[in-house]
């Protein structure tokens, strides 16, 4: 079976710093892959290259069978509808209610949808993240964890096949971070998604990921399951687990 994401020999340089240096990975259908690494090593850059929010300097990116670097703007939009991207801060529009945030992208892509159908879709998505009661709230009225849930709900409207979580638990207290990790698992189970989880939160990794990759010096330093890496005697690896 063809992987849902395949990256080959990716290179990205900013000025004189080579942030990604010959990065390759395969995300299989149904897999939750965690990308680990210290701050500034290029984890988020990799995620943004995969969905072409950033263009790499070299390499190949295939998502759901499509060569992302050969697609025009319209073709790229079609592929992105099948990919959910959860930004670190949630990326909600401050001037819109939760409902309006969820409706915004749908109105741009499904103009023929009636308001009644749109209302039902929004309510279903919010219910799936346990946040229907916040439908009329403004982002300023939401906690950090609630904003993350709304961002996930907005993504679920399109029933994505892949979800990219960029630091999903950053800035959250331990209890709320655990709830978001649980949500990642619930979403995968209900929607059969494949997930790429960019994080430094080892509790989130242990709870959600069935495969781990560690970036160091622009390259993948190692990979494996939690159990494999936890038992490593390599100081570079042990620093993440102990």
Backbone as CSV, one residue per row, in Angstrom:
resi,resn,N_x,N_y,N_z,CA_x,CA_y,CA_z,C_x,C_y,C_z
1,UNK,0.840,-1.198,0.000,0.000,0.000,0.000,0.878,1.253,0.000
2,UNK,0.508,2.217,-0.837,1.280,3.457,-0.918,1.110,4.271,0.364
3,UNK,2.215,4.804,0.915,2.091,5.626,2.115,1.262,6.882,1.841
4,UNK,0.601,7.397,2.877,-0.201,8.603,2.686,0.684,9.840,2.593
5,UNK,1.860,9.801,3.217,2.872,10.848,3.055,4.210,10.179,2.809
6,UNK,4.904,10.640,1.794,6.271,10.179,1.552,7.145,11.379,1.223
7,UNK,8.197,11.558,1.990,9.155,12.649,1.805,10.500,12.033,1.465
8,UNK,11.130,12.557,0.410,12.420,12.022,-0.004,13.453,13.132,-0.127
9,UNK,14.533,12.987,0.626,15.731,13.821,0.496,15.406,15.323,0.546
10,UNK,14.612,15.709,1.529,14.168,17.102,1.640,15.283,17.976,2.214
11,UNK,15.458,19.129,1.584,16.448,20.118,2.028,15.775,21.479,2.104
12,UNK,16.009,22.197,3.205,15.514,23.567,3.335,16.547,24.405,4.071
13,UNK,16.934,25.507,3.450,17.938,26.406,4.016,17.338,27.790,4.182
14,UNK,17.594,28.390,5.322,17.228,29.788,5.559,18.519,30.581,5.701
15,UNK,18.754,31.461,4.708,20.021,32.201,4.635,21.186,31.213,4.592
16,UNK,21.976,31.159,5.660,23.136,30.257,5.641,22.920,29.016,6.490
17,UNK,21.725,28.874,7.075,21.462,27.741,7.968,20.651,26.671,7.250
18,UNK,21.216,25.484,7.122,20.488,24.358,6.528,19.670,23.698,7.639
19,UNK,18.381,24.024,7.665,17.512,23.544,8.739,17.149,22.086,8.525
20,UNK,16.824,21.720,7.290,16.538,20.327,6.934,17.598,19.865,5.943
21,UNK,18.216,18.730,6.225,19.343,18.282,5.425,19.168,16.803,5.071
22,UNK,18.535,16.558,3.923,18.340,15.188,3.434,17.380,14.404,4.326
23,UNK,16.189,14.966,4.538,15.149,14.347,5.366,14.244,13.459,4.504
24,UNK,14.030,12.239,4.958,13.107,11.320,4.283,12.227,10.638,5.327
25,UNK,10.940,10.429,4.976,10.042,9.696,5.875,8.874,9.130,5.083
26,UNK,8.236,8.115,5.676,7.011,7.545,5.134,5.988,7.437,6.263
27,UNK,4.807,7.980,6.035,3.704,7.850,6.977,2.678,6.905,6.362
28,UNK,2.509,5.744,6.987,1.572,4.758,6.480,0.155,5.071,6.962
29,UNK,-0.818,4.585,6.234,-2.218,4.798,6.599,-2.484,4.247,7.993
30,UNK,-3.153,5.048,8.819,-3.502,4.640,10.171,-2.410,4.840,11.203
31,UNK,-1.246,5.318,10.772,-0.116,5.497,11.694,-0.189,6.865,12.376
32,UNK,0.222,6.916,13.637,0.482,8.171,14.338,1.989,8.288,14.506
33,UNK,2.620,9.168,13.748,4.065,9.339,13.814,4.397,10.639,14.541
34,UNK,5.252,10.541,15.562,5.699,11.725,16.291,7.080,12.134,15.794
35,UNK,7.237,13.430,15.535,8.532,13.997,15.156,9.053,14.777,16.356
36,UNK,10.176,14.320,16.918,10.763,14.932,18.105,12.031,15.681,17.736
37,UNK,12.397,16.604,18.604,13.635,17.340,18.415,13.638,18.575,19.291
38,UNK,14.817,19.087,19.546,14.945,20.276,20.367,14.380,21.490,19.626
39,UNK,14.158,22.576,20.340,13.617,23.791,19.727,14.542,24.268,18.605
40,UNK,13.933,24.640,17.483,14.690,25.208,16.375,15.352,24.223,15.447
41,UNK,15.066,22.919,15.593,15.734,21.934,14.731,15.014,21.719,13.406
42,UNK,13.826,22.315,13.248,13.149,22.209,11.955,11.919,21.339,11.934
43,UNK,11.386,20.979,13.104,10.196,20.112,13.140,9.012,20.775,12.443
44,UNK,8.729,22.022,12.810,7.593,22.726,12.209,7.872,23.075,10.753
45,UNK,9.119,23.335,10.423,9.482,23.607,9.026,9.168,22.386,8.166
46,UNK,9.484,21.207,8.669,9.180,19.977,7.950,7.676,19.844,7.714
47,UNK,6.886,20.069,8.768,5.432,19.956,8.639,4.898,20.935,7.606
48,UNK,5.393,22.161,7.629,4.904,23.177,6.699,5.361,22.907,5.269
49,UNK,6.511,22.290,5.114,6.941,21.878,3.766,6.013,20.801,3.213
50,UNK,5.601,19.870,4.066,4.770,18.756,3.612,3.467,19.262,3.015
51,UNK,2.853,20.287,3.620,1.591,20.830,3.095,1.828,22.042,2.202
52,UNK,3.071,22.338,1.936,3.527,23.428,1.066,3.087,24.812,1.540
53,UNK,3.130,24.996,2.846,3.088,26.360,3.368,4.466,26.985,3.203
54,UNK,5.476,26.132,3.115,6.854,26.520,2.800,7.326,25.609,1.677
55,UNK,8.025,26.164,0.701,8.592,25.340,-0.366,10.016,24.930,-0.016
56,UNK,10.336,23.655,-0.138,11.712,23.204,0.127,12.642,23.628,-1.005
57,UNK,13.932,23.541,-0.753,14.930,23.841,-1.786,15.186,22.627,-2.673
58,UNK,15.123,21.451,-2.076,15.359,20.207,-2.812,14.465,19.124,-2.226
59,UNK,14.278,18.056,-2.999,13.569,16.894,-2.496,12.223,16.675,-3.158
60,UNK,11.532,15.670,-2.676,10.229,15.277,-3.218,9.248,15.055,-2.074
61,UNK,8.014,15.504,-2.278,6.961,15.328,-1.285,5.733,14.776,-1.993
62,UNK,5.298,13.597,-1.584,4.084,13.007,-2.125,3.077,12.842,-0.993
63,UNK,1.879,13.354,-1.198,0.811,13.256,-0.212,-0.417,12.684,-0.896
64,UNK,-0.921,11.577,-0.368,-2.088,10.908,-0.928,-1.929,10.661,-2.428
65,UNK,-0.715,10.274,-2.792,-0.408,9.931,-4.179,-0.079,11.107,-5.076
66,UNK,-0.151,12.320,-4.560,0.096,13.518,-5.373,1.489,14.080,-5.097
67,UNK,2.179,14.470,-6.168,3.465,15.158,-6.025,3.184,16.615,-5.677
68,UNK,3.356,16.972,-4.411,2.956,18.297,-3.926,3.710,19.431,-4.609
69,UNK,4.921,19.171,-5.048,5.741,20.233,-5.622,5.420,20.496,-7.096
70,UNK,4.557,19.675,-7.683,4.170,19.866,-9.080,2.746,20.395,-9.232
71,UNK,2.029,20.572,-8.126,0.624,20.974,-8.192,0.489,22.485,-8.354
72,UNK,-0.508,22.894,-9.159,-0.813,24.321,-9.220,-1.700,24.686,-8.026
73,UNK,-2.041,25.954,-7.907,-2.754,26.435,-6.720,-4.090,25.728,-6.522
74,UNK,-4.824,25.507,-7.596,-6.133,24.866,-7.490,-5.990,23.398,-7.081
75,UNK,-5.031,22.703,-7.700,-4.797,21.295,-7.361,-4.321,21.161,-5.911
76,UNK,-3.499,22.100,-5.481,-2.992,22.079,-4.114,-4.133,22.259,-3.113
77,UNK,-5.052,23.149,-3.417,-6.211,23.358,-2.541,-7.040,22.079,-2.394
78,UNK,-7.176,21.331,-3.495,-7.951,20.095,-3.452,-7.296,19.060,-2.537
79,UNK,-5.968,18.946,-2.603,-5.267,18.012,-1.732,-5.357,18.475,-0.282
80,UNK,-5.220,19.771,-0.063,-5.253,20.293,1.313,-6.597,20.070,1.994
81,UNK,-7.669,19.933,1.222,-8.974,19.620,1.817,-8.956,18.258,2.500
82,UNK,-8.028,17.424,2.095,-7.929,16.071,2.656,-6.902,15.992,3.786
83,UNK,-6.315,17.150,4.117,-5.299,17.230,5.166,-5.744,18.252,6.206
84,UNK,-5.767,17.864,7.459,-6.022,18.822,8.530,-4.701,19.298,9.098
85,UNK,-4.588,20.597,9.329,-3.348,21.152,9.897,-3.718,21.947,11.134
86,UNK,-3.251,21.499,12.298,-3.546,22.158,13.558,-2.332,23.002,13.946
87,UNK,-2.460,24.320,13.826,-1.357,25.227,14.152,-1.146,25.293,15.661
88,UNK,0.051,25.713,16.057,0.411,25.753,17.474,-0.593,26.538,18.306
89,UNK,-0.966,27.716,17.848,-1.864,28.569,18.625,-3.332,28.407,18.280
90,UNK,-3.633,27.474,17.385,-5.014,27.278,16.959,-5.375,28.073,15.718
91,UNK,-4.753,29.262,15.562,-4.956,30.118,14.377,-6.432,30.431,14.129
92,UNK,-7.154,30.767,15.194,-8.549,31.172,15.050,-8.619,32.657,14.707
93,UNK,-9.686,33.048,14.014,-9.895,34.461,13.699,-10.517,35.134,14.921
94,UNK,-9.812,36.119,15.478,-10.229,36.756,16.730,-11.571,37.469,16.638
95,UNK,-11.907,37.944,15.437,-13.129,38.738,15.278,-14.358,37.888,14.983
96,UNK,-14.192,36.570,14.922,-15.293,35.664,14.609,-15.619,34.795,15.807
97,UNK,-16.883,34.436,15.948,-17.269,33.455,16.957,-16.728,32.081,16.572
98,UNK,-16.843,31.141,17.504,-16.430,29.772,17.207,-17.189,29.242,15.991
99,UNK,-18.491,29.465,15.960,-19.283,28.999,14.826,-18.806,29.622,13.520
100,UNK,-18.552,30.920,13.527,-18.111,31.603,12.310,-16.732,31.124,11.883
101,UNK,-15.854,30.807,12.839,-14.540,30.256,12.503,-14.681,28.935,11.767
102,UNK,-15.603,28.096,12.229,-15.792,26.795,11.584,-16.480,26.927,10.232
103,UNK,-17.359,27.917,10.111,-18.092,28.098,8.858,-17.243,28.699,7.751
104,UNK,-16.234,29.460,8.131,-15.518,30.313,7.173,-14.978,29.537,5.975
105,UNK,-14.210,28.486,6.246,-13.601,27.734,5.150,-14.646,26.973,4.346
106,UNK,-15.682,26.504,5.030,-16.734,25.759,4.325,-17.439,26.667,3.324
107,UNK,-17.702,27.897,3.724,-18.376,28.848,2.816,-17.539,29.114,1.566
108,UNK,-16.236,29.053,1.709,-15.350,29.297,0.564,-15.327,28.125,-0.410
109,UNK,-15.592,26.923,0.104,-15.414,25.737,-0.735,-16.713,25.015,-1.069
110,UNK,-17.781,25.271,-0.292,-19.058,24.589,-0.521,-20.191,25.610,-0.528
111,UNK,-20.160,26.466,-1.532,-21.101,27.579,-1.584,-22.556,27.110,-1.675
112,UNK,-22.765,25.898,-2.183,-24.129,25.418,-2.391,-24.759,24.882,-1.103
113,UNK,-23.996,24.763,-0.038,-24.521,24.193,1.201,-25.504,25.149,1.871
114,UNK,-26.653,24.636,2.286,-27.652,25.462,2.970,-27.179,25.793,4.377
115,UNK,-27.748,26.841,4.966,-27.375,27.221,6.320,-27.729,26.126,7.316
116,UNK,-28.852,25.462,7.087,-29.258,24.385,7.994,-28.241,23.242,7.969
117,UNK,-27.767,22.882,6.776,-26.773,21.820,6.664,-25.441,22.255,7.278
118,UNK,-25.112,23.529,7.072,-23.869,24.056,7.631,-23.924,24.071,9.156
119,UNK,-25.060,24.486,9.701,-25.239,24.485,11.160,-25.058,23.076,11.720
120,UNK,-25.635,22.096,11.040,-25.543,20.710,11.495,-24.096,20.213,11.449
121,UNK,-23.362,20.620,10.406,-21.974,20.201,10.253,-21.109,20.801,11.356
122,UNK,-21.322,22.087,11.632,-20.565,22.765,12.687,-20.856,22.135,14.048
123,UNK,-22.111,21.891,14.323,-22.490,21.310,15.609,-21.918,19.906,15.777
124,UNK,-21.937,19.115,14.708,-21.364,17.766,14.772,-19.876,17.825,15.092
125,UNK,-19.161,18.732,14.430,-17.715,18.838,14.644,-17.398,19.274,16.075
126,UNK,-18.150,20.238,16.579,-17.920,20.700,17.955,-18.298,19.626,18.965
127,UNK,-19.338,18.893,18.677,-19.745,17.815,19.577,-18.657,16.738,19.642
128,UNK,-18.000,16.499,18.525,-16.958,15.470,18.475,-15.717,15.836,19.280
129,UNK,-15.541,17.121,19.591,-14.414,17.530,20.433,-14.894,17.979,21.816
130,UNK,-16.170,17.731,22.113,-16.717,18.042,23.427,-16.836,19.508,23.720
131,UNK,-17.204,20.314,22.697,-17.186,21.763,22.898,-18.398,22.457,22.272
132,UNK,-19.502,21.755,22.161,-20.680,22.354,21.542,-21.151,23.595,22.304
133,UNK,-20.957,23.603,23.616,-21.447,24.735,24.413,-20.701,26.034,24.118
134,UNK,-19.569,25.961,23.423,-18.775,27.155,23.123,-19.085,27.733,21.751
135,UNK,-20.125,27.257,21.091,-20.364,27.601,19.697,-20.501,29.105,19.455
136,UNK,-21.042,29.856,20.422,-21.255,31.290,20.220,-20.190,32.152,20.912
137,UNK,-19.169,31.537,21.480,-18.120,32.284,22.166,-17.119,32.870,21.176
138,UNK,-16.429,33.916,21.617,-15.331,34.491,20.855,-14.030,33.822,21.306
139,UNK,-13.006,33.785,20.449,-11.738,33.159,20.846,-11.154,33.712,22.147
140,UNK,-11.345,35.008,22.402,-10.812,35.611,23.627,-11.450,35.021,24.883
141,UNK,-12.606,34.407,24.730,-13.310,33.815,25.873,-12.907,32.367,26.114
142,UNK,-12.039,31.830,25.282,-11.669,30.417,25.362,-10.327,30.232,26.063
143,UNK,-10.192,29.131,26.779,-8.898,28.764,27.344,-8.004,28.213,26.233
144,UNK,-6.730,28.001,26.561,-5.814,27.444,25.562,-6.257,26.090,25.058
145,UNK,-6.716,25.244,25.973,-7.174,23.914,25.569,-8.411,23.968,24.705
146,UNK,-9.319,24.904,25.018,-10.532,25.053,24.213,-10.192,25.516,22.805
147,UNK,-9.223,26.417,22.683,-8.811,26.882,21.350,-8.266,25.723,20.518
148,UNK,-7.480,24.847,21.165,-6.957,23.679,20.449,-8.103,22.792,19.972
149,UNK,-9.110,22.597,20.822,-10.250,21.758,20.452,-11.036,22.374,19.290
150,UNK,-11.216,23.691,19.325,-11.919,24.352,18.219,-11.132,24.183,16.922
151,UNK,-9.809,24.287,17.011,-8.979,24.106,15.813,-9.140,22.695,15.247
152,UNK,-9.206,21.716,16.133,-9.437,20.338,15.678,-10.825,20.205,15.062
153,UNK,-11.826,20.815,15.705,-13.201,20.761,15.177,-13.267,21.375,13.788
154,UNK,-12.582,22.482,13.593,-12.578,23.139,12.280,-11.980,22.219,11.215
155,UNK,-10.967,21.489,11.594,-10.352,20.532,10.671,-11.282,19.367,10.362
156,UNK,-12.014,18.890,11.379,-12.852,17.698,11.205,-14.025,17.932,10.263
157,UNK,-14.397,19.183,10.048,-15.496,19.490,9.133,-15.268,18.857,7.762
158,UNK,-14.022,18.775,7.333,-13.710,18.267,5.999,-13.384,16.770,6.007
159,UNK,-13.543,16.124,7.170,-13.282,14.679,7.272,-11.910,14.331,6.672
160,UNK,-10.848,14.922,7.209,-9.522,14.732,6.602,-9.010,13.301,6.750
161,UNK,-8.175,12.918,5.812,-7.540,11.602,5.872,-6.232,11.654,6.658
162,UNK,-5.627,12.843,6.688,-4.370,13.072,7.404,-4.559,14.299,8.295
163,UNK,-4.008,14.251,9.504,-3.978,15.447,10.341,-2.542,15.683,10.792
164,UNK,-2.071,16.912,10.610,-0.756,17.331,11.086,-0.972,18.189,12.326
165,UNK,-0.459,17.728,13.451,-0.572,18.464,14.712,0.768,19.131,15.004
166,UNK,0.805,20.448,14.972,2.043,21.188,15.242,2.030,21.639,16.701
167,UNK,2.793,20.942,17.533,2.880,21.228,18.979,1.483,21.309,19.607
168,UNK,0.718,20.237,19.586,-0.680,20.295,20.031,-0.873,20.577,21.509
169,UNK,0.149,20.333,22.340,-0.022,20.528,23.782,0.812,21.675,24.343
170,UNK,1.488,22.416,23.481,2.332,23.513,23.951,1.514,24.553,24.706
171,UNK,2.029,24.979,25.854,1.385,26.032,26.630,0.213,25.578,27.475
172,UNK,-0.067,24.286,27.503,-1.206,23.778,28.258,-0.739,23.157,29.571
173,UNK,-1.610,23.208,30.577,-1.303,22.543,31.837,-1.351,21.031,31.623
174,UNK,-0.748,20.255,32.509,-0.654,18.803,32.294,-2.001,18.103,32.096
175,UNK,-3.020,18.525,32.843,-4.325,17.879,32.712,-4.922,18.153,31.331
176,UNK,-4.888,19.423,30.914,-5.436,19.787,29.610,-4.627,19.150,28.482
177,UNK,-3.296,19.107,28.646,-2.449,18.452,27.640,-2.830,16.987,27.487
178,UNK,-3.138,16.333,28.604,-3.579,14.941,28.543,-4.897,14.795,27.817
179,UNK,-5.799,15.759,28.021,-7.090,15.729,27.341,-6.926,15.895,25.831
180,UNK,-5.987,16.761,25.415,-5.735,16.947,23.978,-5.119,15.687,23.383
181,UNK,-4.228,15.047,24.114,-3.648,13.784,23.646,-4.735,12.722,23.479
182,UNK,-5.653,12.674,24.429,-6.781,11.747,24.336,-7.646,12.069,23.120
183,UNK,-7.817,13.359,22.860,-8.603,13.780,21.698,-7.957,13.306,20.396
184,UNK,-6.638,13.378,20.318,-5.928,12.908,19.121,-6.247,11.435,18.864
185,UNK,-6.249,10.646,19.929,-6.566,9.228,19.793,-8.028,9.009,19.404
186,UNK,-8.921,9.782,20.012,-10.353,9.650,19.703,-10.639,10.002,18.244
187,UNK,-9.983,11.056,17.757,-10.169,11.472,16.368,-9.663,10.385,15.420
188,UNK,-8.508,9.816,15.733,-7.971,8.753,14.876,-8.921,7.554,14.825
189,UNK,-9.462,7.191,15.992,-10.347,6.033,16.050,-11.643,6.275,15.286
190,UNK,-12.212,7.474,15.418,-13.504,7.751,14.792,-13.382,7.994,13.297
191,UNK,-12.326,8.685,12.870,-12.198,9.090,11.471,-11.149,8.291,10.706
192,UNK,-10.457,7.370,11.391,-9.427,6.548,10.745,-8.364,7.415,10.078
193,UNK,-7.936,8.460,10.789,-6.933,9.374,10.254,-5.527,8.818,10.434
194,UNK,-4.621,9.331,9.617,-3.190,9.135,9.821,-2.659,10.469,10.340
195,UNK,-1.762,10.429,11.323,-1.363,11.671,11.979,0.143,11.842,12.020
196,UNK,0.565,13.091,11.811,1.949,13.504,12.004,1.931,14.479,13.179
197,UNK,2.607,14.129,14.261,2.528,14.899,15.495,3.892,15.525,15.777
198,UNK,3.975,16.841,15.620,5.205,17.582,15.867,5.173,18.034,17.320
199,UNK,6.106,17.560,18.133,5.991,17.858,19.559,7.318,17.659,20.282
200,UNK,7.391,18.235,21.478,8.483,17.916,22.399,7.911,17.384,23.717
201,UNK,6.592,17.169,23.738,5.884,16.697,24.924,5.922,15.168,24.947
202,UNK,6.787,14.616,25.785,6.988,13.166,25.782,5.764,12.407,26.298
203,UNK,4.966,13.017,27.180,3.741,12.358,27.623,2.760,12.219,26.464
204,UNK,2.683,13.263,25.636,1.832,13.211,24.445,2.333,12.128,23.491
205,UNK,3.646,12.071,23.303,4.235,11.070,22.408,3.911,9.657,22.885
206,UNK,4.131,9.410,24.169,3.900,8.071,24.713,2.443,7.655,24.550
207,UNK,1.545,8.621,24.702,0.120,8.320,24.672,-0.414,8.148,23.248
208,UNK,0.128,8.874,22.286,-0.498,8.946,20.968,0.250,8.247,19.844
209,UNK,1.581,8.158,19.936,2.369,7.775,18.753,2.728,6.293,18.758
210,UNK,2.656,5.663,17.584,3.138,4.296,17.442,4.457,4.225,16.678
211,UNK,4.993,5.388,16.289,6.322,5.440,15.672,6.918,6.823,15.960
212,UNK,8.199,6.855,16.304,8.878,8.092,16.668,10.080,8.321,15.764
213,UNK,10.319,9.587,15.435,11.534,9.983,14.739,12.117,11.188,15.466
214,UNK,13.430,11.202,15.627,14.108,12.312,16.310,14.991,13.041,15.311
215,UNK,14.791,14.378,15.212,15.619,15.222,14.349,16.759,15.827,15.158
216,UNK,17.960,15.777,14.603,19.118,16.469,15.173,20.026,16.891,14.031
217,UNK,20.477,18.131,14.081,21.383,18.661,13.048,20.809,18.523,11.643
218,UNK,19.495,18.743,11.532,18.853,18.767,10.226,18.510,17.415,9.644
219,UNK,18.827,16.341,10.374,18.573,14.994,9.857,17.864,14.151,10.912
220,UNK,17.259,13.068,10.469,16.698,12.132,11.426,17.841,11.364,12.069
221,UNK,17.951,11.518,13.377,19.039,10.872,14.118,18.729,9.409,14.379
222,UNK,17.455,9.123,14.688,17.036,7.749,14.951,15.530,7.655,14.820
223,UNK,15.011,6.433,14.855,13.574,6.219,14.792,13.240,4.878,15.433
224,UNK,11.956,4.684,15.742,11.520,3.425,16.319,10.295,3.619,17.176
225,UNK,9.892,2.586,17.878,8.762,2.675,18.792,9.213,3.318,20.102
226,UNK,8.234,3.671,20.939,8.564,4.214,22.255,9.435,3.220,23.029
227,UNK,9.042,1.952,23.039,9.782,0.941,23.792,11.214,0.806,23.282
228,UNK,11.381,0.848,21.964,12.724,0.725,21.375,13.626,1.865,21.840
229,UNK,13.138,3.078,21.718,13.975,4.244,22.008,14.151,4.448,23.506
230,UNK,13.146,4.087,24.281,13.227,4.248,25.740,14.373,3.413,26.313
231,UNK,14.648,2.279,25.711,15.685,1.386,26.214,17.081,1.726,25.679
232,UNK,17.171,2.736,24.810,18.458,3.071,24.209,19.454,3.571,25.265
233,UNK,20.718,3.249,25.068,21.779,3.743,25.942,22.483,4.955,25.340
234,UNK,22.063,5.379,24.153,22.647,6.552,23.484,22.259,7.811,24.263
235,UNK,23.233,8.596,24.740,22.922,9.802,25.512,22.023,10.788,24.759
236,UNK,22.196,10.888,23.455,21.380,11.804,22.653,19.909,11.397,22.699
237,UNK,19.645,10.110,22.744,18.278,9.594,22.786,17.738,9.585,24.211
238,UNK,18.549,9.162,25.158,18.108,9.049,26.547,17.666,10.397,27.110
239,UNK,18.225,11.483,26.596,17.858,12.800,27.084,16.397,13.127,26.917
240,UNK,15.732,12.476,25.965,14.304,12.715,25.741,13.426,11.929,26.726
241,UNK,13.943,10.855,27.250,13.124,9.917,28.016,13.414,9.924,29.513
242,UNK,14.560,10.479,29.925,14.947,10.375,31.329,15.365,11.747,31.885
